[in-house]
Amino acid sequence: MALVKLQSEHFRNLSPAPVSFSPSINLLYGANGSGKTSVLEAIGYLGLGRSFRVSRHQAVVSHGQHKLTVFGGLDQGMSGGEQSSVGELNHRVGISRDVTAKETTLRVDGEAVRNLSSLARHLPVSVIDPGVFDIVAGGPGKRRQFLDWAVFHVEPSFASLWQQCQRVTSQRNQILRNGRIDDALMKVWDSQYTELAERLTQARNETFRLFTKAFYSLLGEIDAPWVDGLKLDYYVGWDASQPLVEVLRSHREQEQKMGHTLYGPNRADIRLRYQGRPVAETFSRGQQKTLVILMKIAQGMVLSDLGKQVTFLLDDINAELDVVHRAMLAQKLYELRCQVFVTSIEAPRPDELWRHTMPEYRLFHVEHGKLTEEQEPG
Protein backbone atom coordinates (compact mmCIF):
# COMPACT_ATOMS: atom_id res chain seq x y z
CA MET A 1 0.00 0.00 0.00
CA ALA A 2 0.99 3.61 -0.53
CA LEU A 3 -0.25 6.80 1.10
CA VAL A 4 -1.79 8.90 -1.67
CA LYS A 5 -3.95 11.26 0.41
CA LEU A 6 -3.17 12.96 3.72
CA GLN A 7 -5.21 15.30 5.85
CA SER A 8 -4.64 16.41 9.41
CA GLU A 9 -6.28 18.63 11.98
CA HIS A 10 -4.48 20.40 14.81
CA PHE A 11 -1.25 18.53 14.04
CA ARG A 12 1.62 20.91 14.83
CA ASN A 13 1.52 23.77 12.31
CA LEU A 14 0.18 21.77 9.36
CA SER A 15 -2.60 23.18 7.22
CA PRO A 16 -5.84 21.16 7.41
CA ALA A 17 -6.09 21.18 3.60
CA PRO A 18 -5.92 17.66 2.05
CA VAL A 19 -2.84 16.76 0.01
CA SER A 20 -2.41 14.14 -2.70
CA PHE A 21 0.91 12.30 -3.03
CA SER A 22 2.61 10.06 -5.56
CA PRO A 23 2.69 6.34 -4.71
CA SER A 24 6.36 6.50 -5.75
CA ILE A 25 8.58 9.55 -5.04
CA ASN A 26 7.65 12.74 -3.18
CA LEU A 27 10.15 15.57 -2.69
CA LEU A 28 9.44 18.22 -0.05
CA TYR A 29 11.53 21.33 0.51
CA GLY A 30 11.30 24.49 2.57
CA ALA A 31 13.04 26.55 5.22
CA ASN A 32 13.67 25.31 8.74
CA GLY A 33 10.42 25.39 10.71
CA SER A 34 8.27 25.39 7.57
CA GLY A 35 6.61 22.09 8.45
CA LYS A 36 8.51 19.57 6.28
CA THR A 37 9.30 17.20 9.13
CA SER A 38 5.80 17.67 10.52
CA VAL A 39 4.41 16.21 7.29
CA LEU A 40 6.58 13.13 7.71
CA GLU A 41 5.62 13.00 11.39
CA ALA A 42 1.91 12.98 10.48
CA ILE A 43 2.51 10.15 8.00
CA GLY A 44 4.43 8.33 10.70
CA TYR A 45 1.41 8.51 13.01
CA LEU A 46 -0.56 6.37 10.55
CA GLY A 47 2.13 3.71 10.34
CA LEU A 48 3.64 3.87 13.84
CA GLY A 49 0.89 5.33 15.99
CA ARG A 50 3.26 7.88 17.45
CA SER A 51 5.80 10.54 16.59
CA PHE A 52 9.28 9.43 15.57
CA ARG A 53 10.63 12.70 17.00
CA VAL A 54 9.11 13.02 20.48
CA SER A 55 7.53 10.63 22.96
CA ARG A 56 4.63 12.82 24.14
CA HIS A 57 1.45 13.39 22.12
CA GLN A 58 1.10 16.76 23.84
CA ALA A 59 4.16 18.01 21.97
CA VAL A 60 2.50 17.32 18.62
CA VAL A 61 -0.99 18.79 19.03
CA SER A 62 -1.32 22.41 17.90
CA HIS A 63 -0.93 25.10 20.55
CA GLY A 64 -4.17 25.75 22.38
CA GLN A 65 -5.83 22.56 21.13
CA HIS A 66 -6.47 19.29 22.96
CA LYS A 67 -7.06 16.85 20.11
CA LEU A 68 -5.20 15.96 16.92
CA THR A 69 -6.42 13.91 13.96
CA VAL A 70 -4.59 12.38 11.00
CA PHE A 71 -6.38 10.76 8.07
CA GLY A 72 -4.80 8.82 5.22
CA GLY A 73 -6.03 7.35 1.96
CA LEU A 74 -4.16 4.29 0.68
CA ASP A 75 -4.07 2.64 -2.72
CA GLN A 76 -2.26 -0.37 -4.14
CA GLY A 77 0.79 1.76 -4.86
CA MET A 78 3.73 0.29 -6.72
CA SER A 79 3.40 -3.16 -5.13
CA GLY A 80 0.07 -4.03 -6.66
CA GLY A 81 1.09 -4.21 -10.31
CA GLU A 82 -1.27 -1.84 -12.08
CA GLN A 83 -2.09 1.21 -10.04
CA SER A 84 -5.63 1.85 -8.85
CA SER A 85 -7.91 4.04 -10.92
CA VAL A 86 -7.68 7.76 -10.32
CA GLY A 87 -9.49 8.64 -7.12
CA GLU A 88 -9.94 5.03 -6.06
CA LEU A 89 -8.73 4.15 -2.56
CA ASN A 90 -8.19 0.67 -1.21
CA HIS A 91 -8.25 1.71 2.44
CA ARG A 92 -8.97 4.74 4.58
CA VAL A 93 -7.13 4.93 7.88
CA GLY A 94 -7.24 7.46 10.67
CA ILE A 95 -5.97 8.16 14.15
CA SER A 96 -7.00 10.82 16.64
CA ARG A 97 -5.61 11.55 20.08
CA ASP A 98 -7.32 13.52 22.80
CA VAL A 99 -4.42 14.61 24.98
CA THR A 100 -6.69 15.87 27.77
CA ALA A 101 -8.70 12.67 28.12
CA LYS A 102 -5.66 10.59 27.13
CA GLU A 103 -7.79 8.65 24.63
CA THR A 104 -6.81 7.37 21.21
CA THR A 105 -9.34 6.53 18.49
CA LEU A 106 -8.33 4.36 15.54
CA ARG A 107 -10.34 3.79 12.36
CA VAL A 108 -9.91 1.59 9.30
CA ASP A 109 -12.39 2.02 6.44
CA GLY A 110 -14.79 3.86 8.72
CA GLU A 111 -14.84 1.17 11.39
CA ALA A 112 -13.33 1.65 14.85
CA VAL A 113 -10.48 -0.75 15.66
CA ARG A 114 -9.00 -1.42 19.06
CA ASN A 115 -5.40 -2.25 18.31
CA LEU A 116 -2.81 -0.03 16.67
CA SER A 117 -1.54 -3.11 14.82
CA SER A 118 -4.81 -3.18 12.84
CA LEU A 119 -3.96 0.29 11.56
CA ALA A 120 -0.19 0.04 11.22
CA ARG A 121 -0.06 -3.16 9.18
CA HIS A 122 -1.72 -1.34 6.24
CA LEU A 123 1.13 1.19 5.98
CA PRO A 124 4.67 -0.05 6.74
CA VAL A 125 6.53 3.18 7.54
CA SER A 126 10.31 3.22 7.84
CA VAL A 127 12.07 6.38 9.03
CA ILE A 128 15.57 7.47 8.04
CA ASP A 129 16.49 10.59 9.98
CA PRO A 130 19.56 11.71 11.96
CA GLY A 131 18.49 9.57 14.93
CA VAL A 132 18.40 6.34 12.95
CA PHE A 133 22.17 5.92 13.08
CA ASP A 134 21.83 5.00 16.77
CA ILE A 135 20.92 1.53 15.50
CA VAL A 136 24.66 0.89 15.39
CA ALA A 137 26.00 3.20 18.10
CA GLY A 138 23.09 2.93 20.54
CA GLY A 139 22.03 0.21 22.96
CA PRO A 140 20.34 -3.14 22.26
CA GLY A 141 16.87 -1.58 22.55
CA LYS A 142 17.40 0.34 19.30
CA ARG A 143 18.33 -2.83 17.45
CA ARG A 144 15.44 -4.81 18.95
CA GLN A 145 13.10 -2.07 17.78
CA PHE A 146 14.66 -2.23 14.32
CA LEU A 147 14.18 -6.01 14.11
CA ASP A 148 10.70 -6.03 15.64
CA TRP A 149 9.41 -3.53 13.07
CA ALA A 150 10.18 -6.07 10.36
CA VAL A 151 8.89 -9.03 12.39
CA PHE A 152 5.58 -7.21 12.91
CA HIS A 153 5.08 -6.84 9.15
CA VAL A 154 6.29 -10.37 8.34
CA GLU A 155 4.54 -12.42 11.05
CA PRO A 156 0.85 -11.51 11.65
CA SER A 157 0.78 -13.03 15.15
CA PHE A 158 3.83 -11.15 16.42
CA ALA A 159 2.00 -8.09 17.80
CA SER A 160 -0.23 -10.24 19.99
CA LEU A 161 2.70 -12.39 21.14
CA TRP A 162 4.76 -9.32 22.03
CA GLN A 163 1.92 -7.77 24.05
CA GLN A 164 1.29 -11.01 25.94
CA CYS A 165 5.00 -11.37 26.69
CA GLN A 166 5.14 -7.78 27.99
CA ARG A 167 2.24 -8.44 30.37
CA VAL A 168 3.75 -11.66 31.70
CA THR A 169 7.16 -10.00 32.11
CA SER A 170 5.51 -7.22 34.13
CA GLN A 171 3.86 -9.79 36.42
CA ARG A 172 7.17 -11.61 36.84
CA ASN A 173 8.92 -8.38 37.74
CA GLN A 174 6.35 -7.59 40.42
CA ILE A 175 7.01 -10.95 42.07
CA LEU A 176 10.78 -10.45 41.85
CA ARG A 177 10.42 -7.08 43.60
CA ASN A 178 8.28 -8.44 46.43
CA GLY A 179 11.29 -9.70 48.35
CA ARG A 180 10.07 -13.15 49.30
CA ILE A 181 9.25 -15.31 46.30
CA ASP A 182 6.41 -17.80 46.23
CA ASP A 183 8.07 -20.65 44.32
CA ALA A 184 4.78 -22.18 43.18
CA LEU A 185 3.52 -18.84 41.82
CA MET A 186 6.84 -18.09 40.15
CA LYS A 187 6.79 -21.49 38.49
CA VAL A 188 3.44 -20.64 36.90
CA TRP A 189 4.68 -17.31 35.55
CA ASP A 190 7.97 -18.85 34.38
CA SER A 191 6.02 -21.45 32.42
CA GLN A 192 3.92 -18.80 30.67
CA TYR A 193 6.94 -16.58 30.10
CA THR A 194 9.11 -19.29 28.55
CA GLU A 195 6.33 -20.49 26.24
CA LEU A 196 5.71 -16.97 24.93
CA ALA A 197 9.46 -16.27 24.75
CA GLU A 198 10.06 -19.31 22.57
CA ARG A 199 7.25 -18.42 20.15
CA LEU A 200 8.35 -14.80 19.96
CA THR A 201 11.99 -15.82 19.45
CA GLN A 202 10.99 -18.21 16.67
CA ALA A 203 9.27 -15.35 14.82
CA ARG A 204 12.28 -13.10 15.30
CA ASN A 205 14.66 -15.82 14.13
CA GLU A 206 12.74 -16.37 10.91
CA THR A 207 12.60 -12.67 10.08
CA PHE A 208 16.28 -12.26 10.96
CA ARG A 209 17.07 -15.10 8.54
CA LEU A 210 15.22 -13.27 5.75
CA PHE A 211 16.89 -10.01 6.71
CA THR A 212 20.45 -11.36 6.72
CA LYS A 213 19.87 -13.06 3.36
CA ALA A 214 18.90 -9.69 1.87
CA PHE A 215 21.63 -7.84 3.75
CA TYR A 216 24.50 -10.08 2.65
CA SER A 217 23.33 -9.93 -0.95
CA LEU A 218 23.54 -6.13 -0.69
CA LEU A 219 27.05 -6.35 0.76
CA GLY A 220 28.09 -8.17 -2.39
CA GLU A 221 27.35 -4.99 -4.35
CA ILE A 222 29.39 -2.72 -2.09
CA ASP A 223 33.02 -1.96 -2.82
CA ALA A 224 34.34 -1.33 0.69
CA PRO A 225 37.31 -2.84 2.57
CA TRP A 226 35.19 -3.76 5.62
CA VAL A 227 32.64 -5.92 3.79
CA ASP A 228 34.40 -9.27 4.20
CA GLY A 229 35.02 -8.90 7.93
CA LEU A 230 31.47 -7.86 8.85
CA LYS A 231 29.20 -10.31 10.65
CA LEU A 232 25.65 -9.98 12.00
CA ASP A 233 24.29 -12.38 14.64
CA TYR A 234 21.03 -12.53 16.50
CA TYR A 235 21.36 -12.97 20.27
CA VAL A 236 18.07 -14.34 21.60
CA GLY A 237 18.47 -12.83 25.08
CA TRP A 238 19.91 -15.81 26.97
CA ASP A 239 22.38 -18.67 26.51
CA ALA A 240 20.52 -20.56 23.80
CA SER A 241 22.44 -23.76 24.59
CA GLN A 242 20.16 -24.08 27.65
CA PRO A 243 16.36 -24.03 27.93
CA LEU A 244 15.21 -20.62 29.10
CA VAL A 245 13.37 -22.15 32.07
CA GLU A 246 16.68 -23.57 33.33
CA VAL A 247 18.43 -20.23 32.86
CA LEU A 248 15.72 -18.49 34.90
CA ARG A 249 15.90 -21.07 37.65
CA SER A 250 19.68 -20.94 37.96
CA HIS A 251 19.69 -17.11 38.04
CA ARG A 252 16.72 -16.62 40.36
CA GLU A 253 18.79 -15.02 43.10
CA GLN A 254 20.41 -12.60 40.66
CA GLU A 255 17.05 -11.55 39.21
CA GLN A 256 15.55 -11.11 42.68
CA LYS A 257 18.45 -8.89 43.68
CA MET A 258 17.99 -6.71 40.57
CA GLY A 259 14.19 -6.75 40.83
CA HIS A 260 13.44 -7.48 37.19
CA THR A 261 13.73 -10.11 34.44
CA LEU A 262 17.30 -10.38 33.16
CA TYR A 263 16.96 -13.16 30.59
CA GLY A 264 14.61 -13.62 27.68
CA PRO A 265 13.41 -11.81 24.54
CA ASN A 266 13.45 -8.48 26.36
CA ARG A 267 17.27 -8.76 26.26
CA ALA A 268 17.61 -9.78 22.61
CA ASP A 269 20.06 -7.97 20.36
CA ILE A 270 21.48 -7.88 16.84
CA ARG A 271 25.22 -8.10 17.35
CA LEU A 272 27.24 -6.28 14.70
CA ARG A 273 30.91 -7.21 14.59
CA TYR A 274 33.86 -6.49 12.37
CA GLN A 275 36.73 -8.97 12.65
CA GLY A 276 35.28 -10.09 15.98
CA ARG A 277 34.99 -6.63 17.54
CA PRO A 278 31.82 -4.50 17.97
CA VAL A 279 31.18 -2.28 14.96
CA ALA A 280 30.43 0.68 17.25
CA GLU A 281 34.06 0.54 18.42
CA THR A 282 35.74 -0.10 15.07
CA PHE A 283 33.73 1.71 12.37
CA SER A 284 34.03 5.41 11.60
CA ARG A 285 30.90 7.55 11.71
CA GLY A 286 30.74 7.42 7.91
CA GLN A 287 31.04 3.63 7.84
CA GLN A 288 28.31 3.32 10.48
CA LYS A 289 26.00 5.46 8.34
CA THR A 290 26.63 3.25 5.31
CA LEU A 291 25.90 0.17 7.40
CA VAL A 292 22.60 1.56 8.69
CA ILE A 293 21.52 2.51 5.17
CA LEU A 294 22.21 -1.04 3.99
CA MET A 295 20.26 -2.44 6.94
CA LYS A 296 17.27 -0.23 6.15
CA ILE A 297 17.36 -1.18 2.48
CA ALA A 298 17.54 -4.87 3.43
CA GLN A 299 14.40 -4.43 5.54
CA GLY A 300 12.66 -2.99 2.50
CA MET A 301 13.84 -5.95 0.41
CA VAL A 302 12.33 -8.42 2.88
CA LEU A 303 8.90 -6.78 2.73
CA SER A 304 9.13 -6.25 -1.02
CA ASP A 305 9.68 -9.99 -1.50
CA LEU A 306 6.43 -10.51 0.44
CA GLY A 307 4.58 -8.15 -1.88
CA LYS A 308 4.46 -5.26 0.59
CA GLN A 309 5.40 -1.69 -0.33
CA VAL A 310 7.26 0.24 2.36
CA THR A 311 6.81 3.99 2.77
CA PHE A 312 10.23 5.46 3.56
CA LEU A 313 10.45 8.84 5.28
CA LEU A 314 13.87 10.42 4.60
CA ASP A 315 14.13 13.48 6.81
CA ASP A 316 16.89 15.97 6.07
CA ILE A 317 19.30 13.33 4.79
CA ASN A 318 21.40 16.05 3.15
CA ALA A 319 22.68 16.89 6.65
CA GLU A 320 23.83 13.31 7.31
CA LEU A 321 24.71 11.75 3.95
CA ASP A 322 26.98 12.88 1.14
CA VAL A 323 25.84 12.94 -2.49
CA VAL A 324 27.12 9.42 -3.21
CA HIS A 325 25.27 7.83 -0.28
CA ARG A 326 22.10 9.81 -0.96
CA ALA A 327 22.12 8.58 -4.56
CA MET A 328 22.75 4.98 -3.50
CA LEU A 329 19.84 5.06 -1.06
CA ALA A 330 17.45 6.79 -3.48
CA GLN A 331 18.29 4.41 -6.33
CA LYS A 332 17.86 1.27 -4.22
CA LEU A 333 14.53 2.42 -2.84
CA TYR A 334 13.34 3.23 -6.36
CA GLU A 335 14.40 -0.23 -7.57
CA LEU A 336 12.42 -1.77 -4.69
CA ARG A 337 9.35 0.18 -5.84
CA CYS A 338 9.01 1.78 -2.42
CA GLN A 339 7.10 4.94 -1.71
CA VAL A 340 9.57 7.63 -0.68
CA PHE A 341 9.22 11.03 0.97
CA VAL A 342 12.40 13.14 0.99
CA THR A 343 12.75 16.49 2.78
CA SER A 344 15.42 19.13 2.25
CA ILE A 345 15.94 22.82 2.96
CA GLU A 346 16.92 23.78 -0.58
CA ALA A 347 15.08 22.75 -3.74
CA PRO A 348 16.07 19.11 -4.43
CA ARG A 349 18.07 17.95 -7.41
CA PRO A 350 16.40 14.79 -8.73
CA ASP A 351 19.22 14.37 -11.26
CA GLU A 352 21.66 13.94 -8.33
CA LEU A 353 19.49 11.31 -6.66
CA TRP A 354 18.63 9.31 -9.77
CA ARG A 355 21.47 9.55 -12.25
CA HIS A 356 20.47 6.74 -14.59
CA THR A 357 16.69 6.33 -14.62
CA MET A 358 14.56 9.29 -13.61
CA PRO A 359 11.44 8.10 -11.76
CA GLU A 360 8.13 9.88 -11.75
CA TYR A 361 7.95 12.20 -8.77
CA ARG A 362 5.92 15.00 -7.24
CA LEU A 363 7.58 18.10 -5.86
CA PHE A 364 6.19 20.20 -3.00
CA HIS A 365 7.27 23.47 -1.47
CA VAL A 366 6.37 23.70 2.22
CA GLU A 367 5.78 27.05 3.90
CA HIS A 368 3.93 27.79 7.16
CA GLY A 369 2.66 24.21 7.24
CA LYS A 370 1.10 24.37 3.77
CA LEU A 371 2.22 22.20 0.83
CA THR A 372 2.19 23.69 -2.65
CA GLU A 373 2.92 21.37 -5.55
CA GLU A 374 5.46 22.58 -8.13
CA GLN A 375 6.19 21.24 -11.58
CA GLU A 376 9.93 21.84 -11.65
CA PRO A 377 12.60 22.24 -8.94
CA GLY A 378 13.12 25.84 -7.90
Backbone hydrogen bonds, N-H to C=O, Kabsch-Sander energy under -0.5 kcal/mol:
donor,donor_aa,acceptor,acceptor_aa,energy
2,A,75,D,-2.0
4,V,2,A,-0.8
4,V,73,G,-2.5
5,K,73,G,-1.5
6,L,19,V,-2.3
7,Q,71,F,-2.3
9,E,69,T,-2.5
12,R,10,H,-0.8
12,R,60,V,-2.8
14,L,11,F,-2.3
15,S,369,G,-2.9
19,V,6,L,-2.4
21,F,4,V,-2.2
25,I,360,E,-0.9
26,N,340,V,-2.4
27,L,362,R,-2.9
28,L,26,N,-0.5
28,L,342,V,-3.4
29,Y,364,F,-2.2
30,G,344,S,-1.5
34,S,31,A,-2.0
39,V,35,G,-1.6
40,L,36,K,-1.5
41,E,37,T,-2.6
42,A,38,S,-2.4
43,I,39,V,-2.1
44,G,40,L,-2.7
45,Y,41,E,-1.6
46,L,42,A,-0.9
46,L,43,I,-0.9
47,G,43,I,-1.0
48,L,44,G,-3.0
49,G,44,G,-0.7
49,G,45,Y,-1.2
59,A,56,R,-0.9
60,V,57,H,-1.9
61,V,57,H,-1.6
62,S,10,H,-2.0
65,Q,62,S,-2.1
68,L,97,R,-2.0
69,T,9,E,-2.0
70,V,95,I,-2.7
71,F,7,Q,-3.4
72,G,93,V,-3.1
73,G,5,K,-2.2
74,L,91,H,-3.0
75,D,2,A,-1.9
79,S,76,Q,-0.9
80,G,76,Q,-0.6
81,G,78,M,-0.6
82,E,80,G,-0.6
88,E,85,S,-2.3
90,N,74,L,-2.7
91,H,74,L,-1.7
93,V,72,G,-2.6
94,G,107,R,-2.3
95,I,70,V,-2.4
96,S,105,T,-2.3
97,R,68,L,-2.2
98,D,103,E,-3.0
99,V,66,H,-2.4
99,V,97,R,-0.8
100,T,66,H,-0.8
102,K,98,D,-1.2
103,E,98,D,-1.6
105,T,96,S,-2.6
106,L,113,V,-0.6
107,R,94,G,-2.5
108,V,111,E,-2.6
109,D,92,R,-3.9
111,E,108,V,-1.8
113,V,106,L,-2.0
118,S,115,N,-1.1
119,L,115,N,-0.7
119,L,116,L,-1.0
120,A,116,L,-3.1
121,R,117,S,-1.9
122,H,119,L,-1.3
123,L,120,A,-1.2
125,V,123,L,-0.7
126,S,124,P,-0.5
126,S,311,T,-2.4
128,I,313,L,-3.2
132,V,129,D,-2.1
133,F,130,P,-0.8
134,D,131,G,-1.5
135,I,132,V,-1.8
136,V,133,F,-1.1
137,A,133,F,-1.4
138,G,134,D,-2.7
142,K,139,G,-1.1
143,R,139,G,-0.9
144,R,140,P,-2.7
145,Q,141,G,-2.3
146,F,142,K,-1.9
147,L,143,R,-2.4
148,D,144,R,-3.2
149,W,145,Q,-1.7
150,A,146,F,-1.0
151,V,147,L,-2.3
152,F,148,D,-2.6
153,H,149,W,-1.2
154,V,150,A,-1.3
155,E,151,V,-3.2
158,F,155,E,-1.8
161,L,157,S,-2.1
162,W,158,F,-3.0
163,Q,159,A,-2.1
164,Q,160,S,-2.4
165,C,161,L,-2.6
166,Q,162,W,-2.2
167,R,163,Q,-2.0
168,V,164,Q,-2.4
169,T,165,C,-2.4
170,S,166,Q,-2.1
171,Q,167,R,-2.0
172,R,168,V,-2.5
173,N,169,T,-2.5
174,Q,170,S,-1.9
175,I,171,Q,-1.8
176,L,172,R,-2.3
177,R,173,N,-1.7
178,N,174,Q,-0.6
178,N,175,I,-1.0
179,G,176,L,-0.6
180,R,178,N,-1.0
181,I,179,G,-0.6
183,D,181,I,-0.9
186,M,182,D,-2.8
187,K,183,D,-2.1
188,V,184,A,-1.4
189,W,185,L,-2.0
190,D,186,M,-2.9
191,S,187,K,-2.0
192,Q,188,V,-1.9
193,Y,189,W,-2.8
194,T,190,D,-2.8
195,E,191,S,-1.8
196,L,192,Q,-2.2
197,A,193,Y,-2.7
198,E,194,T,-2.2
199,R,195,E,-1.8
200,L,196,L,-2.8
201,T,197,A,-2.6
202,Q,198,E,-2.0
203,A,199,R,-1.8
204,R,200,L,-2.2
205,N,201,T,-2.9
206,E,202,Q,-2.0
207,T,203,A,-2.0
208,F,204,R,-2.8
209,R,205,N,-2.1
210,L,206,E,-1.9
211,F,207,T,-2.7
212,T,208,F,-2.9
213,K,209,R,-1.8
214,A,210,L,-1.9
215,F,211,F,-2.9
216,Y,212,T,-2.9
217,S,213,K,-1.3
218,L,214,A,-1.7
219,L,215,F,-2.1
220,G,216,Y,-1.2
221,E,218,L,-2.1
222,I,219,L,-1.5
224,A,222,I,-1.1
227,V,224,A,-1.3
230,L,227,V,-1.2
231,K,273,R,-2.8
233,D,271,R,-2.0
235,Y,233,D,-0.6
235,Y,269,D,-3.0
236,V,234,Y,-0.6
240,A,238,W,-1.0
242,Q,239,D,-2.1
246,E,243,P,-0.8
247,V,243,P,-1.8
248,L,244,L,-2.6
249,R,245,V,-1.8
250,S,246,E,-2.5
251,H,247,V,-1.1
252,R,249,R,-1.1
255,E,251,H,-2.5
256,Q,252,R,-2.5
257,K,253,E,-2.0
258,M,254,Q,-1.9
259,G,255,E,-2.5
260,H,255,E,-1.0
264,G,237,G,-1.6
267,R,264,G,-2.3
268,A,265,P,-1.2
269,D,235,Y,-2.2
271,R,233,D,-3.1
271,R,269,D,-0.7
272,L,270,I,-0.6
273,R,231,K,-2.7
273,R,271,R,-0.6
274,Y,277,R,-3.3
275,Q,229,G,-2.6
277,R,274,Y,-1.8
279,V,272,L,-2.4
281,E,278,P,-1.3
282,T,278,P,-1.0
282,T,279,V,-0.5
283,F,279,V,-3.0
288,Q,284,S,-2.4
289,K,285,R,-2.0
290,T,286,G,-2.0
291,L,287,Q,-2.3
292,V,288,Q,-2.3
293,I,289,K,-2.3
294,L,290,T,-2.2
295,M,291,L,-2.2
296,K,292,V,-2.5
297,I,293,I,-2.5
298,A,294,L,-2.4
299,Q,295,M,-1.8
300,G,296,K,-1.9
301,M,297,I,-2.1
302,V,298,A,-2.1
303,L,299,Q,-1.9
304,S,300,G,-2.4
305,D,301,M,-2.3
306,L,302,V,-0.7
306,L,303,L,-0.6
307,G,304,S,-1.8
308,K,303,L,-2.8
310,V,308,K,-0.5
311,T,124,P,-3.2
312,F,310,V,-0.7
312,F,339,Q,-3.2
313,L,126,S,-2.8
314,L,312,F,-0.7
314,L,341,F,-3.3
315,D,128,I,-1.9
315,D,313,L,-0.8
316,D,314,L,-0.7
317,I,343,T,-0.5
319,A,316,D,-1.2
320,E,317,I,-1.0
321,L,317,I,-3.1
326,R,322,D,-2.5
327,A,323,V,-2.3
328,M,324,V,-2.1
329,L,325,H,-2.4
330,A,326,R,-2.7
331,Q,327,A,-2.5
332,K,328,M,-2.2
333,L,329,L,-2.3
334,Y,330,A,-1.9
335,E,331,Q,-2.4
336,L,332,K,-1.7
337,R,334,Y,-1.4
338,C,333,L,-2.3
339,Q,310,V,-2.2
340,V,24,S,-3.4
341,F,312,F,-2.6
342,V,26,N,-2.6
343,T,314,L,-2.3
344,S,28,L,-1.6
352,E,349,R,-1.9
353,L,349,R,-1.2
354,W,350,P,-2.9
355,R,353,L,-0.5
358,M,356,H,-0.5
362,R,25,I,-1.9
363,L,374,E,-0.8
364,F,27,L,-3.1
365,H,372,T,-2.9
366,V,29,Y,-3.0
367,E,370,K,-2.1
369,G,34,S,-3.1
370,K,367,E,-1.8
372,T,365,H,-2.6
374,E,363,L,-2.9
